[in-house]
Amino acid sequence: MAARAVKKPGFEEGLARLEALAERMESGDLPLDELLKAYEEGVKLSKELSKRLDEAQGRMRSVAPGADGAPQVQDVILKGEEEA
C-alpha cells in the first residue's frame, strides 16, 4: 500500500484553528491537561503561521519601468510597514 503525502493546511485553515483554540482556552471549561495541550498546539501553530507570513512577504515584489524604461524589480512595501 502506497503512503499518502500529508498536506499541510492552508494559512486560512491554520488561522481558523488558532482562533478556535483561543476560544476554547478562554471559555474556562477545559481541564488543565487539555488547556496545556491546546496552549502548546496554539504556540506551535502561531510560530508556523508567522513563518509563513514572513516567507510570503519576502516573495512579494513588483515590476515597474525604471528610469531608462527597462523593467525593474522592487520590493513591495505593505501598508503599515512604511519606513519612518
Residue pairs with C-beta under 8 A, 6 or more apart in sequence:
9 17
11 49
11 52
11 53
14 45
14 48
14 49
14 52
15 49
17 45
18 42
18 45
18 46
18 49
21 38
21 41
21 42
21 45
22 42
24 30
24 38
25 35
25 38
25 39
25 42
30 38
57 78
60 75
60 76
60 78
61 73
61 74
61 75
61 76
62 73
62 74
62 75
62 76
63 71
63 72
63 73
63 74
64 71
64 72
64 74
65 71
65 72
66 72
77 83
